[in-house]
Amino acid sequence: LRKIGEEPVLYDTLQARLSCEDLRNAMYNLGYMNSQVELQTRVRGKRLRAIYMLHPGQPYYINKVEYDIQDSAIASLLNLEEPSNQVLRSGSMFTVNSLNAERKRITSLLNDAGYYRFNKDFISYTADSALHDRRVDVTMHLAKYRANNDDAPRPHPRYTIRNISYQNSDSLALPLRKGVLHNNTLLDEGGYYSAAGLQTTYNKFSRLGAVRYTNIRF
């Protein structure tokens, strides 16, 4: 009997409070900015029942979206002032998940357009909501490039592929013709670096029976 089932879980008031905070943060991320969580406990003998009462309140909505893109080349490429290029829109629910999804989308676009060193940490938001008003003004900030905190901000570097070479890891002749190598390479000499092209190249080479593994270095 000692090897079957699980041991009883002792009630921990600290963990219970942390669970309340986790639940409140989850509702906050979904746009319920004034949400509250109430914990009720019912004791019966040596057993305790924990009941979490969720009070989400009313959701918040985006009032307007503005863009503060400090790199003019990226601003021109994204062209977020054009409504058709915008994902965050006035009237949609204000959620942390939607803001993070837009950060990932823009990062992916730039990674596929030659911005090899760009990551989502260069994108941040400012949200402003008036008191008793469930409408939020959102400003997206896209900072200039800094390799580390001591560097001066500068435009993000954009990379092109100078040349492409193929090598066999064991110094033997490659078992594939040049045409096959080129047809399965989705990166072009003279073209911009593309994260999607890199991943597709890995996928294509992984399907070739003559290739055990692929390592692409820059």
Phi, psi and omega per residue, in radians:
L1 nan -0.489 -3.138
R2 -1.200 -0.293 -3.092
K3 -1.755 0.002 -3.076
I4 -1.929 2.408 3.077
G5 1.400 -2.937 -3.113
E6 -2.096 2.656 3.086
E7 -1.191 2.622 3.071
P8 -1.036 2.538 -3.141
V9 -1.664 2.169 3.129
L10 -1.329 2.431 3.123
Y11 -1.243 2.275 -3.107
D12 -2.151 1.996 -3.088
T13 -1.118 -0.603 3.129
L14 -1.148 -0.812 3.130
Q15 -1.113 -0.611 3.106
A16 -1.112 -0.735 3.111
R17 -1.169 -0.674 3.105
L18 -1.132 -0.622 3.084
S19 -1.122 -0.678 3.074
C20 -1.057 -0.745 -3.133
E21 -1.174 -0.684 3.109
D22 -1.102 -0.737 3.124
L23 -1.144 -0.708 3.122
R24 -1.134 -0.718 3.112
N25 -1.123 -0.647 3.119
A26 -1.099 -0.744 3.098
M27 -1.203 -0.630 3.083
Y28 -1.051 -0.766 -3.139
N29 -1.142 -0.387 3.119
L30 -1.582 0.073 3.062
G31 1.801 0.034 3.132
Y32 -1.684 1.490 -2.941
M33 -1.289 -0.395 -3.134
N34 -1.850 0.471 -3.069
S35 -1.232 2.657 3.106
Q36 -2.386 2.662 3.092
V37 -2.223 2.253 -3.141
E38 -1.995 2.313 3.141
L39 -1.835 2.193 3.056
Q40 -2.061 2.454 3.117
T41 -2.176 2.462 3.086
R42 -2.220 2.124 -3.068
V43 -1.830 2.316 3.091
R44 -2.403 1.797 -3.045
G45 1.172 -2.198 3.109
K46 -1.734 0.218 3.130
R47 -1.916 2.502 -3.136
L48 -2.214 2.372 3.090
R49 -1.922 2.130 3.136
A50 -1.740 2.210 -3.129
I51 -2.114 2.118 3.112
Y52 -1.743 2.036 3.123
M53 -1.706 2.049 -3.101
L54 -1.685 2.252 3.097
H55 -2.133 1.526 -3.044
P56 -1.241 -0.528 -3.043
G57 1.296 -2.788 -3.098
Q58 -1.626 2.479 -3.141
P59 -1.297 2.774 3.088
Y60 -1.750 2.647 -3.119
Y61 -2.224 2.679 3.117
I62 -1.326 2.233 3.094
N63 -1.506 -0.936 3.081
K64 -2.656 2.780 -3.125
V65 -2.184 2.272 3.064
E66 -2.156 2.769 -3.053
Y67 -2.199 2.276 3.090
D68 -2.077 1.462 -3.098
I69 -1.806 1.944 -2.998
Q70 -1.454 -0.140 3.102
D71 -1.828 1.942 -3.035
S72 -1.135 -0.602 3.135
A73 -1.155 -0.730 3.108
I74 -1.207 -0.680 3.109
A75 -1.034 -0.731 3.121
S76 -1.189 -0.665 -3.127
L77 -1.175 -0.803 -3.112
L78 -1.302 -0.654 3.125
N79 0.863 0.951 -3.071
L80 -1.332 -0.144 3.048
E81 -1.266 -0.324 3.078
E82 -1.381 2.123 -3.073
P83 -0.949 -0.589 -3.108
S84 -1.188 -0.310 3.130
N85 -1.676 0.030 -3.084
Q86 -1.676 2.432 3.045
V87 -1.851 -0.739 3.053
L88 -1.342 2.117 -3.029
R89 -2.265 2.654 3.063
S90 -1.077 2.354 3.127
G91 1.695 -0.278 3.110
S92 -1.438 2.779 -3.124
M93 -1.144 2.454 3.110
F94 -1.520 1.836 -3.132
T95 -2.283 2.560 3.082
V96 -1.113 -0.615 -3.140
N97 -1.081 -0.710 -3.137
S98 -1.210 -0.630 3.096
L99 -1.139 -0.750 3.122
N100 -1.170 -0.633 3.119
A101 -1.117 -0.644 3.118
E102 -1.226 -0.638 3.053
R103 -1.037 -0.794 -3.135
K104 -1.145 -0.680 -3.124
R105 -1.107 -0.820 -3.120
I106 -1.170 -0.693 3.096
T107 -1.051 -0.746 3.124
S108 -1.108 -0.745 3.108
L109 -1.043 -0.762 -3.105
L110 -1.272 -0.645 3.073
N111 -1.080 -0.512 3.125
D112 -1.519 -0.078 -3.100
A113 -1.991 0.388 3.044
G114 1.779 -0.122 -3.099
Y115 -1.539 1.369 -3.015
Y116 -1.081 -0.610 -3.044
R117 -1.736 0.119 -3.126
F118 -1.387 2.435 3.039
N119 -2.441 2.921 -3.001
K120 -1.170 -0.265 3.129
D121 -1.201 -0.252 3.062
F122 -1.346 -0.135 -3.114
I123 -1.927 2.279 3.083
S124 -2.433 3.008 -3.093
Y125 -2.299 2.631 2.902
T126 -2.097 2.243 -3.137
A127 -2.079 2.267 -3.102
D128 -2.203 2.132 -3.137
S129 -2.226 2.301 3.096
A130 -1.285 2.671 -3.132
L131 -1.078 2.326 3.132
H132 1.100 0.309 3.105
D133 -2.127 2.132 -3.062
R134 -1.563 0.493 3.061
R135 -1.944 2.365 -3.031
V136 -2.095 2.270 2.994
D137 -1.571 2.160 -3.060
V138 -1.959 2.301 3.023
T139 -2.098 2.164 3.060
M140 -1.606 2.262 3.100
H141 -1.937 2.244 3.052
L142 -2.095 1.908 -3.018
A143 -1.426 2.805 3.044
K144 -1.235 2.994 -3.070
Y145 -1.388 2.377 2.988
R146 -2.489 2.117 3.138
A147 -1.185 -0.604 3.040
N148 -2.649 3.052 -3.024
N149 -1.146 -0.356 -3.116
D150 -1.482 -0.239 -3.104
D151 -1.407 2.605 3.033
A152 -1.340 2.464 3.122
P153 -1.067 2.470 3.105
R154 -2.608 2.892 3.118
P155 -1.009 2.573 3.136
H156 -1.133 2.320 3.106
P157 -1.219 2.439 3.118
R158 -2.038 2.216 -2.961
Y159 -1.889 2.436 2.982
T160 -1.969 2.760 3.114
I161 -1.471 1.987 -3.102
R162 -1.280 -0.927 3.093
N163 -2.691 2.802 -3.128
I164 -2.186 2.246 3.083
S165 -2.251 2.733 -3.103
Y166 -2.118 2.354 -3.130
Q167 -2.365 2.584 3.023
N168 -1.668 2.309 -3.041
S169 -1.105 -0.441 -3.112
D170 -1.784 0.336 3.050
S171 1.142 0.210 3.074
L172 -1.584 2.956 3.122
A173 -1.143 2.491 3.128
L174 -1.163 2.370 -3.087
P175 -1.450 0.209 -3.092
L176 -2.183 2.529 3.087
R177 -1.233 2.738 -3.130
K178 -1.053 -0.637 3.138
G179 -1.082 -0.686 3.122
V180 -1.173 -0.718 3.129
L181 -1.078 -0.804 -3.102
H182 -1.184 -0.690 -3.111
N183 -1.168 -0.417 -3.129
N184 -1.746 0.104 3.114
T185 -1.826 2.042 -3.104
L186 -1.727 0.390 2.979
L187 -2.007 2.369 -3.037
D188 -1.965 2.346 3.033
E189 -1.078 2.277 -3.095
G190 1.529 -0.213 3.132
G191 -1.621 2.945 3.133
Y192 -1.276 2.585 3.017
Y193 -1.034 2.456 3.135
S194 -2.406 2.106 3.096
A195 -1.128 -0.657 3.108
A196 -1.159 -0.710 3.093
G197 -1.112 -0.645 3.098
L198 -1.105 -0.823 -3.115
Q199 -1.147 -0.693 3.109
T200 -1.121 -0.643 3.106
T201 -1.101 -0.779 3.077
Y202 -1.013 -0.791 -3.101
N203 -1.095 -0.742 -3.107
K204 -1.164 -0.753 -3.131
F205 -1.207 -0.492 3.134
S206 -1.198 -0.353 3.139
R207 -1.523 -0.139 -3.130
L208 -1.465 2.191 -3.082
G209 -1.116 -0.466 -3.098
A210 -1.418 -0.092 -3.085
V211 -1.915 2.128 3.124
R212 -1.382 -0.870 3.084
Y213 -2.664 2.816 -3.095
T214 -2.231 2.368 3.045
N215 -2.280 2.036 -3.115
I216 -1.846 2.108 -3.108
R217 -2.034 2.632 3.138
F218 -2.102 nan nan
